[in-house]
């Protein structure tokens, strides 16, 4: 069976592109505007999209610039972390964070707890928090550690490109990363698993170029056949995730 040529080279190219994009967005394009209602274009109209991950260790150490991602998470802080209604310390406080239980979390590709991020404004991040009434809501936190946040497409790349479509997927696969491109529906594909070969932000839409394949064991000597290839949207029309990733492989 023929294998894809130079997968390492392609992965390096994609990683460099993501890194360059993150640097640009983290500098002049994303500047903190205290008290503003500014919304990052990737966040979607309702700020329901997960656009990246924020390391929990840095949330609980907001004044430190260099934080080990695996640093211990406090059990019950005497001085809780303040989460604000807006991206400003002058804004009203929305929640007080004492432990990881006060934060909406998911596992990153390394199976470490991280906070899904729904919006970014400079070094401020909109995350899910538990409000004083016990309900989950969204609030802004800040951290001085510029390495604590990762964009979603970079997270997917770190996941060894081993991903799957969720139940929210519209079953559409597109010829190009554009809503104006031709598409077809894959109602009987036989697998939800895919590898990512490229990514593209078209306006506020994240597109992933994917190859649908069956998952194989680490010791498999051959790559599985590609069942379908094309572009899919990361977010549904209701801003839910259409894609997610498996834990990073130890292969």
N, C-alpha and C positions, 0 to 999 in steps of 0.2 A: 504493500500500500504506500502511496506517495504521502510524504509528510510536508507540512508547511515549511518553506525555506526560511532559515535564520529567525526563529521566533524570538530569540534573545534580542536581536537587533531591533525588531519591531517593538518589543516591550520597552526597550530603552528609549526609542523615539517617542512613544506615547507618554512615557513618564516625564521626559524632558518638556514636552508640550504642556502637560498638566502643570509642571513646576513653573514654567514661564507664565502661564495664565494666572497661577496663584500669586506670583510676585507682582504682576501688574495690578491685579484686583486688590492686593493687600496694600498698595501704595497710593497712587494718585486717584484711582477710581473709587476707592472706598475710604472716605474720610469721616471721622466721627462728627456728628452734628448734634450737640446736646439739645434736648428739648424738641427735636424735629420729628416729623412723621415719615422721614425718608425710608424707602423700602428698596432693598437690593433687587435688581431686576430678576435674579434667579429665584427669588422667594415665592413668586406666584402672587396672584391677586389677593388670596386669602391667607397668605403665609402658612399654608398647610404642608408645603413641600419640605421634605428633608433634603437640605442642600449640602450637608456635611456633618462631621462629628467633632465634638469638643471633648478633650481628655478631662475626666473627672478630677484627677489629681491637681490640675491647674485651676479648676474652678474653686477649689478649697485653699488655693495658695495664690490669690489674685495679684499680689504684689511681687511675686518672684518671676524672673525672666527665664530661668532655666530649671525646669521641673521634670523629674523622672516620671515618665508615663505610668510606671508601675509603683510609684510612691503610695504609701498607705492612705486610705480614705478615712477621715475622722469618723468616729462612732457618734460623738455628741459634742459639737463645738461649744465652748463657753461663749465665744463671740461669733455668732452665726454669720454666714455670708449673706449680704443683702442682694436681692433681686428686684429690679426696678420696672416700673410701668413703661418707661422709655429709656433710650440709651443715654442716660445722664444720671450722675449722682445727685442732681438737683430735682429729679423726678420723684414722685411718690414711690414708696417701697411696696412691692407686690407680695413678696414672700421672704422668709428668713430660712436659710438653708443650713441645717446642722449635720446632716448625714446624706448618704447617697439615696436613701429612701425618700428624700424630699425632691428628687430630680427624676424626670422621665429618662430612662436609660435603655440602651440596647448594647449588645456585644459587638465589638469591632472585629475585624478579621482575625485578630490574635486572641479573641475571646476575653478581652478586657472590657469592663464597663465604660461606656462613653455616652455623652449626652447628644442626642440628635439636635442639629441646629437648623432653625427655620428661617433665619435672617441674619445678616452680618452688617455691622456698621462700624468700621474701623476696628478697634479692639473690643467691641461689644458684640455679644452673641445672644440671639433670642432662642431660649430653650424651654422645655416643658418643666414646670415646677408645681409643687403642692402648695396651694394657697392656705391661709389660716383657717378657712372653712373646711379644709380637707379635700377640696376638689382640685383636679389638675387643670392648670392654665398655663399661659405663656408669659415669660418675663425675661428681662435683659440682665445678663451678668457680664462682667469684664475680667480680663486677665492680661497681665503684662507679658506672658509667654507667647511669643509670636508663632511658636511651633506647635501649639496645643490644638490648633484647628486644622482639619483636612477636608478638602472639597470631596463631594461624593464620588465623582469619577475617579479621583485618585484612590479613594478607599476601595472602590471596586477593582482597580488595577492591583492594589496590594493583596486583594483576596485571591490572587493567582488566577484572575479572570474566570473563576468558577462560580457561576451565578445561576439564578433561575427566575422565571416569570412568576408573579403572584397571581392570586385569583382575580385581581383587579385588571389584569392585562386584557386589552381589547382584541387580542389575537391578530392584530395587524402587523405586517412586516413590510417595510417601505423600501423603495429602490434607492432613495437618497434621504439625507437628514433634513427633510422639509415636508410640511403638510401639503405642499403643492405637488409632491412627487407621486408616482403611481404606487399603489399598495395592493397587497392581497391578504386574505384572511386564512389563517392556518388553524382550522377547527380541529383537525385530527392529526396533530403532529406526532403524538406518541411520547413526547418528553417535554419537560419544562426547563431543562438544563441547557445552558449555553456558555460559550466563551466569548469574551469581548475582544475584538480586534481593532477597534478605534472608537473615539468619542468625539462629539461635536456639540457645542452650544450654539444653537440657532435662535437668536433673540433670547427669550427666557426659557427656552425648551432644551433640556438635555437629551441628546440622541446617542444611542449606542449602536455601533455596528457589531452584529453578533453572528455566531455560528451555532446553531442548535445541534447538539450531539448528545448521545447517551453518556452518562458518567462511567468511568472505568477505574479500576483499582490502580494504586500507585505503581505496582510492579507490572502493569500491562506493557507489553512490548510494541503494541501498535496503537496508533491513534484511532479513536472511533470514527465512523463515517459521518460526514456533515449532512444532516437531514434537511437543513434550510439555512439560508444566509441572507442577511439584509439589515436594515436599520429599524430599531424600535424606540419608542419614546420611554423615557424613564418615569414620567408622570402621566396619570390618567387625566381625563377631562375634568374630574372632580379633585385633582391634585393629590391623589393617592399614589403610593409607590406601585409601579407595574413591574419593577425588578428588585431583586435583593440578592445577597451573596451568602455562600457557605463559609464556614470557618476556614481559615487559611490551611492549606494542605501541608503536611510535614514531609512530603515527598522530596 
